Amino acid sequence: MKATLEYNLPEDQEHFNHATNGFNYYMALVEMDEWLRSEYKYNDKEEMYEVREKLRQIITDNNVKLD
């Protein structure tokens, strides 16, 4: 199966950028999630647990999976 996305550039440049940078956005979320976990688990920053839970809720609400 193939999928093709078409954009009318330059009018749709922002939408094109979002589509082509999706992996970068995903990796930024993964990195932030891992950093928050590390902060509360290894650096005794318990407040980061709540921050991580909020981040994960936002991620879930937007149908993103970090698997």
CHARMM internal coordinates of N, CA and C (Angstrom, degrees):
IC EDIT
DIST 1 N 1 CA 1.4414
DIST 1 CA 1 C 1.5274
ANGL 1 N 1 CA 1 C 108.24
DIST 1 C 2 N 1.3040
ANGL 1 CA 1 C 2 N 115.41
DIHE 1 N 1 CA 1 C 2 N 142.39
DIST 2 N 2 CA 1.4552
ANGL 1 C 2 N 2 CA 122.16
DIHE 1 CA 1 C 2 N 2 CA 177.01
DIST 2 CA 2 C 1.5183
ANGL 2 N 2 CA 2 C 109.06
DIHE 1 C 2 N 2 CA 2 C -124.90
DIST 2 C 3 N 1.3142
ANGL 2 CA 2 C 3 N 114.50
DIHE 2 N 2 CA 2 C 3 N 149.82
DIST 3 N 3 CA 1.4583
ANGL 2 C 3 N 3 CA 120.29
DIHE 2 CA 2 C 3 N 3 CA 174.35
DIST 3 CA 3 C 1.5207
ANGL 3 N 3 CA 3 C 107.70
DIHE 2 C 3 N 3 CA 3 C -128.92
DIST 3 C 4 N 1.3004
ANGL 3 CA 3 C 4 N 115.78
DIHE 3 N 3 CA 3 C 4 N 138.66
DIST 4 N 4 CA 1.4580
ANGL 3 C 4 N 4 CA 120.99
DIHE 3 CA 3 C 4 N 4 CA 179.97
DIST 4 CA 4 C 1.5174
ANGL 4 N 4 CA 4 C 108.95
DIHE 3 C 4 N 4 CA 4 C -125.41
DIST 4 C 5 N 1.3105
ANGL 4 CA 4 C 5 N 115.76
DIHE 4 N 4 CA 4 C 5 N 129.16
DIST 5 N 5 CA 1.4575
ANGL 4 C 5 N 5 CA 121.19
DIHE 4 CA 4 C 5 N 5 CA 175.42
DIST 5 CA 5 C 1.5192
ANGL 5 N 5 CA 5 C 107.41
DIHE 4 C 5 N 5 CA 5 C -108.11
DIST 5 C 6 N 1.3111
ANGL 5 CA 5 C 6 N 116.22
DIHE 5 N 5 CA 5 C 6 N 136.04
DIST 6 N 6 CA 1.4621
ANGL 5 C 6 N 6 CA 120.42
DIHE 5 CA 5 C 6 N 6 CA 178.12
DIST 6 CA 6 C 1.5140
ANGL 6 N 6 CA 6 C 109.79
DIHE 5 C 6 N 6 CA 6 C -121.40
DIST 6 C 7 N 1.3095
ANGL 6 CA 6 C 7 N 115.15
DIHE 6 N 6 CA 6 C 7 N 138.34
DIST 7 N 7 CA 1.4551
ANGL 6 C 7 N 7 CA 121.60
DIHE 6 CA 6 C 7 N 7 CA 178.69
DIST 7 CA 7 C 1.5176
ANGL 7 N 7 CA 7 C 108.80
DIHE 6 C 7 N 7 CA 7 C -131.18
DIST 7 C 8 N 1.3122
ANGL 7 CA 7 C 8 N 115.71
DIHE 7 N 7 CA 7 C 8 N 144.68
DIST 8 N 8 CA 1.4641
ANGL 7 C 8 N 8 CA 121.22
DIHE 7 CA 7 C 8 N 8 CA 173.73
DIST 8 CA 8 C 1.5249
ANGL 8 N 8 CA 8 C 107.07
DIHE 7 C 8 N 8 CA 8 C -93.79
DIST 8 C 9 N 1.3248
ANGL 8 CA 8 C 9 N 114.53
DIHE 8 N 8 CA 8 C 9 N 101.16
DIST 9 N 9 CA 1.4651
ANGL 8 C 9 N 9 CA 119.54
DIHE 8 CA 8 C 9 N 9 CA -178.93
DIST 9 CA 9 C 1.5173
ANGL 9 N 9 CA 9 C 108.73
DIHE 8 C 9 N 9 CA 9 C -92.64
DIST 9 C 10 N 1.2691
ANGL 9 CA 9 C 10 N 119.49
DIHE 9 N 9 CA 9 C 10 N 143.33
DIST 10 N 10 CA 1.4661
ANGL 9 C 10 N 10 CA 128.63
DIHE 9 CA 9 C 10 N 10 CA 8.64
DIST 10 CA 10 C 1.5237
ANGL 10 N 10 CA 10 C 114.63
DIHE 9 C 10 N 10 CA 10 C -90.29
DIST 10 C 11 N 1.3287
ANGL 10 CA 10 C 11 N 119.08
DIHE 10 N 10 CA 10 C 11 N -2.28
DIST 11 N 11 CA 1.4694
ANGL 10 C 11 N 11 CA 120.46
DIHE 10 CA 10 C 11 N 11 CA -176.77
DIST 11 CA 11 C 1.5214
ANGL 11 N 11 CA 11 C 112.75
DIHE 10 C 11 N 11 CA 11 C -58.05
DIST 11 C 12 N 1.3243
ANGL 11 CA 11 C 12 N 117.89
DIHE 11 N 11 CA 11 C 12 N -39.67
DIST 12 N 12 CA 1.4659
ANGL 11 C 12 N 12 CA 122.91
DIHE 11 CA 11 C 12 N 12 CA -176.18
DIST 12 CA 12 C 1.5226
ANGL 12 N 12 CA 12 C 112.57
DIHE 11 C 12 N 12 CA 12 C -99.75
DIST 12 C 13 N 1.3100
ANGL 12 CA 12 C 13 N 117.50
DIHE 12 N 12 CA 12 C 13 N 23.42
DIST 13 N 13 CA 1.4689
ANGL 12 C 13 N 13 CA 120.62
DIHE 12 CA 12 C 13 N 13 CA -175.05
DIST 13 CA 13 C 1.5308
ANGL 13 N 13 CA 13 C 112.28
DIHE 12 C 13 N 13 CA 13 C -56.37
DIST 13 C 14 N 1.3172
ANGL 13 CA 13 C 14 N 117.48
DIHE 13 N 13 CA 13 C 14 N -42.73
DIST 14 N 14 CA 1.4682
ANGL 13 C 14 N 14 CA 120.42
DIHE 13 CA 13 C 14 N 14 CA -178.40
DIST 14 CA 14 C 1.5300
ANGL 14 N 14 CA 14 C 110.89
DIHE 13 C 14 N 14 CA 14 C -62.82
DIST 14 C 15 N 1.3205
ANGL 14 CA 14 C 15 N 117.94
DIHE 14 N 14 CA 14 C 15 N -44.07
DIST 15 N 15 CA 1.4629
ANGL 14 C 15 N 15 CA 121.52
DIHE 14 CA 14 C 15 N 15 CA 178.25
DIST 15 CA 15 C 1.5337
ANGL 15 N 15 CA 15 C 110.56
DIHE 14 C 15 N 15 CA 15 C -65.60
DIST 15 C 16 N 1.3143
ANGL 15 CA 15 C 16 N 116.87
DIHE 15 N 15 CA 15 C 16 N -39.19
DIST 16 N 16 CA 1.4610
ANGL 15 C 16 N 16 CA 121.49
DIHE 15 CA 15 C 16 N 16 CA 176.61
DIST 16 CA 16 C 1.5256
ANGL 16 N 16 CA 16 C 109.96
DIHE 15 C 16 N 16 CA 16 C -60.77
DIST 16 C 17 N 1.3340
ANGL 16 CA 16 C 17 N 116.57
DIHE 16 N 16 CA 16 C 17 N -45.36
DIST 17 N 17 CA 1.4673
ANGL 16 C 17 N 17 CA 120.70
DIHE 16 CA 16 C 17 N 17 CA 179.84
DIST 17 CA 17 C 1.5244
ANGL 17 N 17 CA 17 C 111.42
DIHE 16 C 17 N 17 CA 17 C -61.95
DIST 17 C 18 N 1.3298
ANGL 17 CA 17 C 18 N 117.42
DIHE 17 N 17 CA 17 C 18 N -40.99
DIST 18 N 18 CA 1.4648
ANGL 17 C 18 N 18 CA 120.25
DIHE 17 CA 17 C 18 N 18 CA 177.82
DIST 18 CA 18 C 1.5228
ANGL 18 N 18 CA 18 C 110.71
DIHE 17 C 18 N 18 CA 18 C -62.14
DIST 18 C 19 N 1.3059
ANGL 18 CA 18 C 19 N 117.01
DIHE 18 N 18 CA 18 C 19 N -43.24
DIST 19 N 19 CA 1.4628
ANGL 18 C 19 N 19 CA 120.84
DIHE 18 CA 18 C 19 N 19 CA -178.74
DIST 19 CA 19 C 1.5225
ANGL 19 N 19 CA 19 C 112.07
DIHE 18 C 19 N 19 CA 19 C -66.87
DIST 19 C 20 N 1.3044
ANGL 19 CA 19 C 20 N 116.93
DIHE 19 N 19 CA 19 C 20 N -41.90
DIST 20 N 20 CA 1.4657
ANGL 19 C 20 N 20 CA 119.32
DIHE 19 CA 19 C 20 N 20 CA -175.65
DIST 20 CA 20 C 1.5296
ANGL 20 N 20 CA 20 C 112.99
DIHE 19 C 20 N 20 CA 20 C -82.50
DIST 20 C 21 N 1.3131
ANGL 20 CA 20 C 21 N 117.75
DIHE 20 N 20 CA 20 C 21 N -16.04
DIST 21 N 21 CA 1.4669
ANGL 20 C 21 N 21 CA 120.59
DIHE 20 CA 20 C 21 N 21 CA 178.94
DIST 21 CA 21 C 1.5209
ANGL 21 N 21 CA 21 C 112.70
DIHE 20 C 21 N 21 CA 21 C -103.41
DIST 21 C 22 N 1.3049
ANGL 21 CA 21 C 22 N 117.97
DIHE 21 N 21 CA 21 C 22 N 11.46
DIST 22 N 22 CA 1.4549
ANGL 21 C 22 N 22 CA 121.94
DIHE 21 CA 21 C 22 N 22 CA -177.67
DIST 22 CA 22 C 1.5169
ANGL 22 N 22 CA 22 C 113.72
DIHE 21 C 22 N 22 CA 22 C -53.05
DIST 22 C 23 N 1.3161
ANGL 22 CA 22 C 23 N 117.64
DIHE 22 N 22 CA 22 C 23 N -42.70
DIST 23 N 23 CA 1.4632
ANGL 22 C 23 N 23 CA 120.70
DIHE 22 CA 22 C 23 N 23 CA -179.78
DIST 23 CA 23 C 1.5247
ANGL 23 N 23 CA 23 C 110.66
DIHE 22 C 23 N 23 CA 23 C -64.13
DIST 23 C 24 N 1.3244
ANGL 23 CA 23 C 24 N 117.18
DIHE 23 N 23 CA 23 C 24 N -39.05
DIST 24 N 24 CA 1.4684
ANGL 23 C 24 N 24 CA 120.63
DIHE 23 CA 23 C 24 N 24 CA 178.23
DIST 24 CA 24 C 1.5282
ANGL 24 N 24 CA 24 C 110.82
DIHE 23 C 24 N 24 CA 24 C -63.80
DIST 24 C 25 N 1.3371
ANGL 24 CA 24 C 25 N 117.45
DIHE 24 N 24 CA 24 C 25 N -40.92
DIST 25 N 25 CA 1.4563
ANGL 24 C 25 N 25 CA 121.11
DIHE 24 CA 24 C 25 N 25 CA 178.11
DIST 25 CA 25 C 1.5318
ANGL 25 N 25 CA 25 C 109.78
DIHE 24 C 25 N 25 CA 25 C -63.85
DIST 25 C 26 N 1.3062
ANGL 25 CA 25 C 26 N 115.97
DIHE 25 N 25 CA 25 C 26 N -43.10
DIST 26 N 26 CA 1.4645
ANGL 25 C 26 N 26 CA 121.35
DIHE 25 CA 25 C 26 N 26 CA 178.57
DIST 26 CA 26 C 1.5262
ANGL 26 N 26 CA 26 C 110.76
DIHE 25 C 26 N 26 CA 26 C -59.69
DIST 26 C 27 N 1.3301
ANGL 26 CA 26 C 27 N 116.76
DIHE 26 N 26 CA 26 C 27 N -47.62
DIST 27 N 27 CA 1.4633
ANGL 26 C 27 N 27 CA 120.30
DIHE 26 CA 26 C 27 N 27 CA -178.69
DIST 27 CA 27 C 1.5253
ANGL 27 N 27 CA 27 C 111.79
DIHE 26 C 27 N 27 CA 27 C -65.00
DIST 27 C 28 N 1.3195
ANGL 27 CA 27 C 28 N 118.00
DIHE 27 N 27 CA 27 C 28 N -33.63
DIST 28 N 28 CA 1.4644
ANGL 27 C 28 N 28 CA 120.88
DIHE 27 CA 27 C 28 N 28 CA 176.53
DIST 28 CA 28 C 1.5289
ANGL 28 N 28 CA 28 C 110.16
DIHE 27 C 28 N 28 CA 28 C -64.02
DIST 28 C 29 N 1.3347
ANGL 28 CA 28 C 29 N 117.32
DIHE 28 N 28 CA 28 C 29 N -40.99
DIST 29 N 29 CA 1.4607
ANGL 28 C 29 N 29 CA 120.54
DIHE 28 CA 28 C 29 N 29 CA 177.22
DIST 29 CA 29 C 1.5180
ANGL 29 N 29 CA 29 C 111.28
DIHE 28 C 29 N 29 CA 29 C -64.88
DIST 29 C 30 N 1.3261
ANGL 29 CA 29 C 30 N 117.22
DIHE 29 N 29 CA 29 C 30 N -43.45
DIST 30 N 30 CA 1.4604
ANGL 29 C 30 N 30 CA 121.27
DIHE 29 CA 29 C 30 N 30 CA 178.68
DIST 30 CA 30 C 1.5246
ANGL 30 N 30 CA 30 C 110.15
DIHE 29 C 30 N 30 CA 30 C -60.80
DIST 30 C 31 N 1.3198
ANGL 30 CA 30 C 31 N 116.98
DIHE 30 N 30 CA 30 C 31 N -46.34
DIST 31 N 31 CA 1.4615
ANGL 30 C 31 N 31 CA 121.05
DIHE 30 CA 30 C 31 N 31 CA -178.97
DIST 31 CA 31 C 1.5304
ANGL 31 N 31 CA 31 C 111.18
DIHE 30 C 31 N 31 CA 31 C -62.74
DIST 31 C 32 N 1.3261
ANGL 31 CA 31 C 32 N 117.16
DIHE 31 N 31 CA 31 C 32 N -41.92
DIST 32 N 32 CA 1.4647
ANGL 31 C 32 N 32 CA 120.60
DIHE 31 CA 31 C 32 N 32 CA 178.98
DIST 32 CA 32 C 1.5211
ANGL 32 N 32 CA 32 C 110.29
DIHE 31 C 32 N 32 CA 32 C -65.04
DIST 32 C 33 N 1.3193
ANGL 32 CA 32 C 33 N 117.80
DIHE 32 N 32 CA 32 C 33 N -43.39
DIST 33 N 33 CA 1.4528
ANGL 32 C 33 N 33 CA 122.45
DIHE 32 CA 32 C 33 N 33 CA 178.78
DIST 33 CA 33 C 1.5279
ANGL 33 N 33 CA 33 C 110.48
DIHE 32 C 33 N 33 CA 33 C -60.09
DIST 33 C 34 N 1.3168
ANGL 33 CA 33 C 34 N 117.33
DIHE 33 N 33 CA 33 C 34 N -45.39
DIST 34 N 34 CA 1.4647
ANGL 33 C 34 N 34 CA 121.51
DIHE 33 CA 33 C 34 N 34 CA 179.98
DIST 34 CA 34 C 1.5280
ANGL 34 N 34 CA 34 C 111.56
DIHE 33 C 34 N 34 CA 34 C -65.80
DIST 34 C 35 N 1.3312
ANGL 34 CA 34 C 35 N 117.06
DIHE 34 N 34 CA 34 C 35 N -38.24
DIST 35 N 35 CA 1.4636
ANGL 34 C 35 N 35 CA 120.39
DIHE 34 CA 34 C 35 N 35 CA 179.01
DIST 35 CA 35 C 1.5237
ANGL 35 N 35 CA 35 C 110.54
DIHE 34 C 35 N 35 CA 35 C -65.35
DIST 35 C 36 N 1.3423
ANGL 35 CA 35 C 36 N 116.55
DIHE 35 N 35 CA 35 C 36 N -44.75
DIST 36 N 36 CA 1.4546
ANGL 35 C 36 N 36 CA 119.83
DIHE 35 CA 35 C 36 N 36 CA 178.52
DIST 36 CA 36 C 1.5269
ANGL 36 N 36 CA 36 C 111.10
DIHE 35 C 36 N 36 CA 36 C -60.67
DIST 36 C 37 N 1.3204
ANGL 36 CA 36 C 37 N 116.76
DIHE 36 N 36 CA 36 C 37 N -42.59
DIST 37 N 37 CA 1.4633
ANGL 36 C 37 N 37 CA 120.83
DIHE 36 CA 36 C 37 N 37 CA 178.18
DIST 37 CA 37 C 1.5212
ANGL 37 N 37 CA 37 C 110.58
DIHE 36 C 37 N 37 CA 37 C -60.40
DIST 37 C 38 N 1.3030
ANGL 37 CA 37 C 38 N 116.18
DIHE 37 N 37 CA 37 C 38 N -45.72
DIST 38 N 38 CA 1.4617
ANGL 37 C 38 N 38 CA 121.17
DIHE 37 CA 37 C 38 N 38 CA -179.77
DIST 38 CA 38 C 1.5272
ANGL 38 N 38 CA 38 C 111.14
DIHE 37 C 38 N 38 CA 38 C -62.77
DIST 38 C 39 N 1.3175
ANGL 38 CA 38 C 39 N 117.25
DIHE 38 N 38 CA 38 C 39 N -40.24
DIST 39 N 39 CA 1.4610
ANGL 38 C 39 N 39 CA 121.06
DIHE 38 CA 38 C 39 N 39 CA -178.80
DIST 39 CA 39 C 1.5243
ANGL 39 N 39 CA 39 C 111.88
DIHE 38 C 39 N 39 CA 39 C -61.46
DIST 39 C 40 N 1.3348
ANGL 39 CA 39 C 40 N 117.19
DIHE 39 N 39 CA 39 C 40 N -44.96
DIST 40 N 40 CA 1.4576
ANGL 39 C 40 N 40 CA 116.93
DIHE 39 CA 39 C 40 N 40 CA -178.23
DIST 40 CA 40 C 1.5186
ANGL 40 N 40 CA 40 C 112.70
DIHE 39 C 40 N 40 CA 40 C -82.36
DIST 40 C 41 N 1.3258
ANGL 40 CA 40 C 41 N 117.64
DIHE 40 N 40 CA 40 C 41 N -27.06
DIST 41 N 41 CA 1.4613
ANGL 40 C 41 N 41 CA 119.28
DIHE 40 CA 40 C 41 N 41 CA -177.52
DIST 41 CA 41 C 1.5261
ANGL 41 N 41 CA 41 C 112.60
DIHE 40 C 41 N 41 CA 41 C -81.91
DIST 41 C 42 N 1.3239
ANGL 41 CA 41 C 42 N 117.19
DIHE 41 N 41 CA 41 C 42 N -42.09
DIST 42 N 42 CA 1.4635
ANGL 41 C 42 N 42 CA 120.26
DIHE 41 CA 41 C 42 N 42 CA -172.82
DIST 42 CA 42 C 1.5224
ANGL 42 N 42 CA 42 C 114.26
DIHE 41 C 42 N 42 CA 42 C -108.12
DIST 42 C 43 N 1.3204
ANGL 42 CA 42 C 43 N 118.28
DIHE 42 N 42 CA 42 C 43 N -17.64
DIST 43 N 43 CA 1.4637
ANGL 42 C 43 N 43 CA 120.76
DIHE 42 CA 42 C 43 N 43 CA -177.65
DIST 43 CA 43 C 1.5289
ANGL 43 N 43 CA 43 C 112.65
DIHE 42 C 43 N 43 CA 43 C -114.65
DIST 43 C 44 N 1.3346
ANGL 43 CA 43 C 44 N 116.12
DIHE 43 N 43 CA 43 C 44 N 13.73
DIST 44 N 44 CA 1.4643
ANGL 43 C 44 N 44 CA 122.37
DIHE 43 CA 43 C 44 N 44 CA 176.44
DIST 44 CA 44 C 1.5245
ANGL 44 N 44 CA 44 C 113.90
DIHE 43 C 44 N 44 CA 44 C 53.55
DIST 44 C 45 N 1.3112
ANGL 44 CA 44 C 45 N 117.18
DIHE 44 N 44 CA 44 C 45 N 36.11
DIST 45 N 45 CA 1.4662
ANGL 44 C 45 N 45 CA 121.27
DIHE 44 CA 44 C 45 N 45 CA 176.19
DIST 45 CA 45 C 1.5248
ANGL 45 N 45 CA 45 C 108.41
DIHE 44 C 45 N 45 CA 45 C -101.98
DIST 45 C 46 N 1.3257
ANGL 45 CA 45 C 46 N 114.62
DIHE 45 N 45 CA 45 C 46 N 79.30
DIST 46 N 46 CA 1.4652
ANGL 45 C 46 N 46 CA 121.41
DIHE 45 CA 45 C 46 N 46 CA -174.95
DIST 46 CA 46 C 1.5245
ANGL 46 N 46 CA 46 C 113.06
DIHE 45 C 46 N 46 CA 46 C -57.43
DIST 46 C 47 N 1.3228
ANGL 46 CA 46 C 47 N 117.74
DIHE 46 N 46 CA 46 C 47 N -30.28
DIST 47 N 47 CA 1.4665
ANGL 46 C 47 N 47 CA 120.48
DIHE 46 CA 46 C 47 N 47 CA -178.60
DIST 47 CA 47 C 1.5203
ANGL 47 N 47 CA 47 C 111.76
DIHE 46 C 47 N 47 CA 47 C -63.34
DIST 47 C 48 N 1.3258
ANGL 47 CA 47 C 48 N 117.17
DIHE 47 N 47 CA 47 C 48 N -21.99
DIST 48 N 48 CA 1.4637
ANGL 47 C 48 N 48 CA 120.74
DIHE 47 CA 47 C 48 N 48 CA 179.81
DIST 48 CA 48 C 1.5258
ANGL 48 N 48 CA 48 C 111.79
DIHE 47 C 48 N 48 CA 48 C -71.13
DIST 48 C 49 N 1.3275
ANGL 48 CA 48 C 49 N 116.87
DIHE 48 N 48 CA 48 C 49 N -21.20
DIST 49 N 49 CA 1.4584
ANGL 48 C 49 N 49 CA 120.03
DIHE 48 CA 48 C 49 N 49 CA 177.66
DIST 49 CA 49 C 1.5259
ANGL 49 N 49 CA 49 C 109.91
DIHE 48 C 49 N 49 CA 49 C -61.10
DIST 49 C 50 N 1.3345
ANGL 49 CA 49 C 50 N 115.96
DIHE 49 N 49 CA 49 C 50 N -46.40
DIST 50 N 50 CA 1.4689
ANGL 49 C 50 N 50 CA 120.45
DIHE 49 CA 49 C 50 N 50 CA 178.83
DIST 50 CA 50 C 1.5220
ANGL 50 N 50 CA 50 C 111.89
DIHE 49 C 50 N 50 CA 50 C -64.01
DIST 50 C 51 N 1.3199
ANGL 50 CA 50 C 51 N 116.23
DIHE 50 N 50 CA 50 C 51 N -39.53
DIST 51 N 51 CA 1.4613
ANGL 50 C 51 N 51 CA 120.68
DIHE 50 CA 50 C 51 N 51 CA 178.87
DIST 51 CA 51 C 1.5236
ANGL 51 N 51 CA 51 C 109.80
DIHE 50 C 51 N 51 CA 51 C -63.16
DIST 51 C 52 N 1.3354
ANGL 51 CA 51 C 52 N 116.14
DIHE 51 N 51 CA 51 C 52 N -43.67
DIST 52 N 52 CA 1.4728
ANGL 51 C 52 N 52 CA 120.12
DIHE 51 CA 51 C 52 N 52 CA 179.40
DIST 52 CA 52 C 1.5256
ANGL 52 N 52 CA 52 C 110.78
DIHE 51 C 52 N 52 CA 52 C -63.96
DIST 52 C 53 N 1.3163
ANGL 52 CA 52 C 53 N 116.85
DIHE 52 N 52 CA 52 C 53 N -41.04
DIST 53 N 53 CA 1.4613
ANGL 52 C 53 N 53 CA 120.06
DIHE 52 CA 52 C 53 N 53 CA 178.09
DIST 53 CA 53 C 1.5272
ANGL 53 N 53 CA 53 C 111.00
DIHE 52 C 53 N 53 CA 53 C -61.71
DIST 53 C 54 N 1.3265
ANGL 53 CA 53 C 54 N 116.65
DIHE 53 N 53 CA 53 C 54 N -40.13
DIST 54 N 54 CA 1.4750
ANGL 53 C 54 N 54 CA 120.05
DIHE 53 CA 53 C 54 N 54 CA 178.01
DIST 54 CA 54 C 1.5241
ANGL 54 N 54 CA 54 C 110.28
DIHE 53 C 54 N 54 CA 54 C -65.39
DIST 54 C 55 N 1.3298
ANGL 54 CA 54 C 55 N 116.96
DIHE 54 N 54 CA 54 C 55 N -44.38
DIST 55 N 55 CA 1.4674
ANGL 54 C 55 N 55 CA 120.48
DIHE 54 CA 54 C 55 N 55 CA 177.40
DIST 55 CA 55 C 1.5234
ANGL 55 N 55 CA 55 C 110.11
DIHE 54 C 55 N 55 CA 55 C -57.93
DIST 55 C 56 N 1.3144
ANGL 55 CA 55 C 56 N 117.00
DIHE 55 N 55 CA 55 C 56 N -46.35
DIST 56 N 56 CA 1.4629
ANGL 55 C 56 N 56 CA 120.42
DIHE 55 CA 55 C 56 N 56 CA -179.01
DIST 56 CA 56 C 1.5252
ANGL 56 N 56 CA 56 C 111.80
DIHE 55 C 56 N 56 CA 56 C -64.85
DIST 56 C 57 N 1.3284
ANGL 56 CA 56 C 57 N 117.56
DIHE 56 N 56 CA 56 C 57 N -33.88
DIST 57 N 57 CA 1.4670
ANGL 56 C 57 N 57 CA 120.49
DIHE 56 CA 56 C 57 N 57 CA 176.71
DIST 57 CA 57 C 1.5217
ANGL 57 N 57 CA 57 C 110.48
DIHE 56 C 57 N 57 CA 57 C -66.70
DIST 57 C 58 N 1.3229
ANGL 57 CA 57 C 58 N 116.92
DIHE 57 N 57 CA 57 C 58 N -43.25
DIST 58 N 58 CA 1.4702
ANGL 57 C 58 N 58 CA 120.98
DIHE 57 CA 57 C 58 N 58 CA 177.83
DIST 58 CA 58 C 1.5252
ANGL 58 N 58 CA 58 C 109.73
DIHE 57 C 58 N 58 CA 58 C -61.97
DIST 58 C 59 N 1.3094
ANGL 58 CA 58 C 59 N 116.91
DIHE 58 N 58 CA 58 C 59 N -43.18
DIST 59 N 59 CA 1.4660
ANGL 58 C 59 N 59 CA 121.80
DIHE 58 CA 58 C 59 N 59 CA 179.37
DIST 59 CA 59 C 1.5273
ANGL 59 N 59 CA 59 C 109.65
DIHE 58 C 59 N 59 CA 59 C -60.65
DIST 59 C 60 N 1.3316
ANGL 59 CA 59 C 60 N 116.60
DIHE 59 N 59 CA 59 C 60 N -47.05
DIST 60 N 60 CA 1.4676
ANGL 59 C 60 N 60 CA 121.00
DIHE 59 CA 59 C 60 N 60 CA -179.72
DIST 60 CA 60 C 1.5271
ANGL 60 N 60 CA 60 C 111.32
DIHE 59 C 60 N 60 CA 60 C -63.97
DIST 60 C 61 N 1.3229
ANGL 60 CA 60 C 61 N 116.47
DIHE 60 N 60 CA 60 C 61 N -42.39
DIST 61 N 61 CA 1.4654
ANGL 60 C 61 N 61 CA 120.44
DIHE 60 CA 60 C 61 N 61 CA 179.85
DIST 61 CA 61 C 1.5142
ANGL 61 N 61 CA 61 C 112.53
DIHE 60 C 61 N 61 CA 61 C -61.29
DIST 61 C 62 N 1.3224
ANGL 61 CA 61 C 62 N 116.68
DIHE 61 N 61 CA 61 C 62 N -24.42
DIST 62 N 62 CA 1.4676
ANGL 61 C 62 N 62 CA 121.61
DIHE 61 CA 61 C 62 N 62 CA -179.31
DIST 62 CA 62 C 1.5319
ANGL 62 N 62 CA 62 C 112.11
DIHE 61 C 62 N 62 CA 62 C -101.52
DIST 62 C 63 N 1.3300
ANGL 62 CA 62 C 63 N 115.72
DIHE 62 N 62 CA 62 C 63 N 17.16
DIST 63 N 63 CA 1.4793
ANGL 62 C 63 N 63 CA 122.66
DIHE 62 CA 62 C 63 N 63 CA 176.06
DIST 63 CA 63 C 1.5251
ANGL 63 N 63 CA 63 C 113.31
DIHE 62 C 63 N 63 CA 63 C 56.68
DIST 63 C 64 N 1.3321
ANGL 63 CA 63 C 64 N 115.55
DIHE 63 N 63 CA 63 C 64 N 39.33
DIST 64 N 64 CA 1.4616
ANGL 63 C 64 N 64 CA 121.01
DIHE 63 CA 63 C 64 N 64 CA 175.59
DIST 64 CA 64 C 1.5202
ANGL 64 N 64 CA 64 C 107.41
DIHE 63 C 64 N 64 CA 64 C -107.67
DIST 64 C 65 N 1.3166
ANGL 64 CA 64 C 65 N 116.51
DIHE 64 N 64 CA 64 C 65 N 139.90
DIST 65 N 65 CA 1.4606
ANGL 64 C 65 N 65 CA 121.65
DIHE 64 CA 64 C 65 N 65 CA 177.79
DIST 65 CA 65 C 1.5162
ANGL 65 N 65 CA 65 C 108.89
DIHE 64 C 65 N 65 CA 65 C -119.13
DIST 65 C 66 N 1.3190
ANGL 65 CA 65 C 66 N 115.94
DIHE 65 N 65 CA 65 C 66 N 135.29
DIST 66 N 66 CA 1.4582
ANGL 65 C 66 N 66 CA 120.52
DIHE 65 CA 65 C 66 N 66 CA -179.44
DIST 66 CA 66 C 1.5225
ANGL 66 N 66 CA 66 C 112.52
DIHE 65 C 66 N 66 CA 66 C -98.08
DIST 66 C 67 N 1.3084
ANGL 66 CA 66 C 67 N 118.13
DIHE 66 N 66 CA 66 C 67 N 17.81
DIST 67 N 67 CA 1.4846
ANGL 66 C 67 N 67 CA 121.14
DIHE 66 CA 66 C 67 N 67 CA -179.91
DIST 67 CA 67 C 1.4956
ANGL 67 N 67 CA 67 C 111.56
DIHE 66 C 67 N 67 CA 67 C -63.26
END
COOR INIT
IC SEED 1 N 1 CA 1 C
IC BUILD
